Amino acid sequence: MNLTNKTNTTNTVNEPTAATAATLRAYGYTGSEPQNPADNAALGRITEQHRDRCTAVTCRGEVVCSLKGKFYLNAESRQDFPCVGDFVRIKLNENGNSQIESLLPRRTKFSHADFSGHAAGYAKTIVEQVVAANFDYVFILSSLNADFKVSRLERYLTQARQSLAQPVVILTKADLAEDVNPYINAVINAAPDTSVHAVSSRTGFGIDSLKKYLMPGKTVVFLGMSGVGKSSLVNALMGDEVMDVKGIRESDGRGRHTTTHRQLFMLPGGAMIIDTPGMRELGLFNAGAGLSAGFADIEELFKNCRFSDCNHTREPGCAVLAALENGTLEHGRWEKYVAETRENKFVNDKAGFLDEKKARNKSISMHNRKMKKKGVIRK
């Protein structure tokens, strides 16, 4: 079953057959729960997401779903809502939208901080936005033009490591570069533990090097800024024009925004791709484990500091300062670690404070409603 970027507006519910019984297995489901637990229920995987509706593939075919009312009542945060790649329990409806009843536990997820308000430092709310779930690899795409920045890739890598899936850097539009090796080496120097591939969707250069990740039942999520060539790479791997592609702007060499919603595609070979809209800026969220994985060499130095509460600024016996002085730790790498750690702490502290405030206001509101019912507080 090949999914395109067109939403299925019908909602035909078919009886399961031997051919469709393995549908969710093909879509990466590894659980033991029955795929068709009742006559009007089924498990499904979210393949497309719009504002208030999702498309899901089930053992009875593709269905359009909306959220059941209890989702809005029971959800404590935005991360409790389903996203593309999630496995869900669905109440099927032949005469309208089926309803998503509950969300199965996620194996992996990619999140980023979503700031609501003006500038990030003055945001009224900071919440976790889950972009995709239940994937095996994170393809971080960056085009080989004037917009190439290693520092941006490092931020994506930090958050990608937090997802528990394997990050892979894909340098797109290789046909625009006279020599791809300097770009590849720049990424490897910044992240020596990360695989890097240069590809061109237009000429086919390097596409075969991605086949080892695209095995049947495996899922890859595409991440990157707008215009880095995500849609073009989807088309190249699908062997079909399933996504609209716009040319680059002559003014700055950047591609134009194409993808407008998240969507899962099944490749002819059985692997899956989750394509996502481009992000102007990636906000780190709860990225402590990702920081530790990406900067393990720096955090290993902390163990050798004379004082356990060393701030690594001017304390005697500081292993970090010694490494900076003798050149075993680059100043630029240390500064990136400090900057990302500071941002991650700010976001987590701010989000925690806002969550506590929200919970407190909710408790006060519930208490007031009870008092109104008892007549203690006049309406």
ABEGO torsion letter per residue (X at the ends): XBBBABBBABBBBBBBBAAAAAAAAAAGBABABBABABAABBBBBBABBBAABBBBBBAAEBBBBBBBAAAAAABABAAABBBBGBBBBBBBBAABBBBBABBBBBABBBBBBBBBEBBAAABABBBBBBABBGBABBBBBBBBBAABBAAAAAAAAAAAAAAGBBBBBBBBGAAABABAAAAAAAAAAABAABBBBBBBAAAGBGAAAAAAABBBGBBBBBBEBBGAGAAAAAAAAAGBBABBBBBBBAAAGBBBBABABBBBBBBAAGBBBBBBBBBABBBBBGAAAAAAAAAAAAAAAAAABABAABAGAABBGBAAAAAAAAGABBAAAAAAAAAAAAAAAAAAAAAAAAAAAAAAAAAAAAAAAAAAAAGABBX
